[in-house]
Amino acid sequence: MEATLDPPNYITATHGLKSWLLTRDHKRIALLYLIGVTFFFALGAIFAGMVRLELLTPAGDVMEAETYNKVFTLHGVVMVFFFLIPAIPAVLGNFLVPIMIGAKDLAFPRINLLSWYLYMIGGLFTLAVIVLGGVDTGWTFYAPYSTAASNTHVVLTGLGVFISGFSSILTGLNFIVTIHTMRAPGMTWFRLPLFIWSHYATALIQILGTPVVAITILLVAAERVLHLGIFDPRLGGDPVLFQHLFWFYSHPAVYVFILPGLGIISELLPVFVRKPLFGYKWVAMSSLGIALVGFMVWAHHMFTSGMEEYLRVPFMYSTLLVAVPTGIKFFSWTATIWQGRMRFATPMLFTLGAIIVFLLGGLTGPPLGTVATDLHLHDTYFVVGHFHDTLFGGYMFPLFAAIYFWYPKITGRRMNETLGKIHFYLMTPSFLVMTFGQMAVGLLGMRRRIADYDPAQGFQTTNFIVTIAAFLIALSILIFFINLFVSAKKGEVAKGNIWESRSPEWSILPSPAPEHNYAQPFNVVGDPYDYGLKGSKFVETAPQQSADQETRGTHG
């Protein structure tokens, strides 16, 4: 049911810079995050381009080895801590979680705004590091190099990451409280959209894991300043302890990237297949399963580090166990697609691309999670190829699908379909060429994090192809950004439920979303993904209720 009278939208309701910088509207805060993550994505992409230019030829002829170390470190720090961790949860999650569950806002609007300021302050520290000369430890800050040997700005970088970590913790806490207490009447746990389930699982990782890495980085700073002997073996410390603490969070952090992306796939697929999602409850529980098992696998990063040998086999098996809840999702997606009436709009193309690329990323994971093969592949370009395969399939492709899908709800206009398809068909093959090339030279023994290589090893031709593919990816993403910004002014006006979605943000709200989410509450009367079933409804507008009922809802 569409609203007949459109209330003031959230963009034009108030004016002036102050109204944005002091806003408590979750939708505006999402756009503030979007500005930040777009800037840091562009910055990280520039560093990636510099790395690829250096590897174009065997000799280190573009930059000195020391500069190269700083460039790949900053690429990792910027992309991981200031783009990958916040982009989907803080932008799309902030915008969509309240309106998908029927809430007025997030549970703690002021904390939501504080989270953005903490994120930006952490980012400013990182920018200061770049201006002052960089950091060369790698994004993992491995001790004892980070605690004693490096003469770059480790403490300042760590402080930036530490501050931004509070943003992640507060965002996760806000999501959990909101999902628990502010669902619409009738929205029981097993009527929640899977996008919400994925953010719930992600939030659990954020609030349980982020404090560990924050304290670890703080200890690195304390070690450098006070020489405490925590990680530095010269002072009686243990560098392997650092790796245990760091990876205890930083492997689950991969699921902070990926779980929201997998939620997007499950959310969009039934819309464009026009079939009920297969195995909804299993898919919902698999998100929690991935979050749980994700905390049990961290030491597969450490098979070559000198940790106790008896730990290798248990961590190998726990790593392979992640395939079970992930496989549930793939089974659901495949069964949902089977005999569906697919519409190949741009969001659907990126959704299908996400499934294929993430599958390839998943298949290249077991060699790294198995002790015998990881001893050969560890710290080679095979790891780089696998990591980017997984992140693009589980994160970037779903992110692009989500932006094309929800862009009309954010701006009131549609993105250009032709440019969207050019973006997809240029990026997808280029990306596959890039990662297959990286894994190929990795299998042959090319080490990562090294600025040059021996011409006799035969890596140059493949590295040349990989670099060209990387720049084609950059070109495709440039086309995306042109489409993103131009469509905001000149795109086709979005009227009504353009995707025929059952979700309340499409079936009830106008585009762009109003300043106050729902003029009157709605009731959830069915299942969220019963597409194609005659007479089936997910939501219907309800008579006006008390403020308390409207906010808290009925919980199952």
VENLIN-V673729 format. One line per field, one symbol per residue. ss: DSSP state (~ for helix, > for strand, _ for the rest). phi: phi as a letter, one per 40 degrees, with the letter a starting at -180 (. if undefined). A space follows every 50 residues. Layout:
BEGIN
ss->???
phi->???
END
This chain:
BEGIN
ss->________>_______~~~~~____~~~~~~~~~~~~~~~~~~~~~~~~~ ~~~~__________~~~~~~~~~~~~~~~~~~~~~~~~~~~~~~~~~~~~ ~_______~~~~~~~~~~~~~~~~~~~~~~~~____________~~~~~_ ___~~~~~~~~~~~~~~~~~~~~~~~~~~~~_______~~~__~~~~~~~ ~~~~~~~~~~~~~~~~~~~~~~~~~~______~~~___~~~~~~~~~~~~ _~~~~~~~~~~~~~~~~~~~~~~______~~~~~~~~~~~~~~~___~~~ ~~_______~~~~~~~~~~~~~~~~~~~~~~~~~~~~________~~~~~ ~~~~~~~~~~~~~__~~~~_~~~~~~~__>~~~~~~~~~~~~~~~~~~~~ ~~~~~~~~~~~_>___~~~~~~~~~~~~~~~~~~~~~~~~~~~___>___ ____~~~__~~~~~~~~~~~~~~~~~~~~~~~~~~~~~~~__>_______ ___~~~~______>_______>>>______________>>>_____~~~~ ~~____
phi->.cccbccdcccbcbbhdccccbcbcdcccdcccdcccccccccccccccc ccccccbcccbcacdccddcccccdccccccbbcccdccccccdccdccc bgccaccbcccccddcccdccdcccccccccchgabcgccfccccccbcc bbcccccccccdccccdcccccccccccccbbccdgccdcbcdcccdccc cccccccccddccccccccccccccbfcgcbcccbgcbccddcccccdcc cdcdccccdcccccdcccdccccgbcccgdcccccccccccccdcbbdcc cbdbchcdcccccdcccccccdcccccdcccccccccdgcbcbccddcdc ccdccccccccccccddccbdcccdccdgbccccccccdcccccbccccc dcccccdcccbgbcccccccccdccccccccccccccccccccchcccgb cbacdccgccccccccccccccccccccddcccdccccbbccccbgccbf cccccccbccbccccbdbcacbbcbaccbccgccgcbcbacbcdbcdccc ccgbbb
END
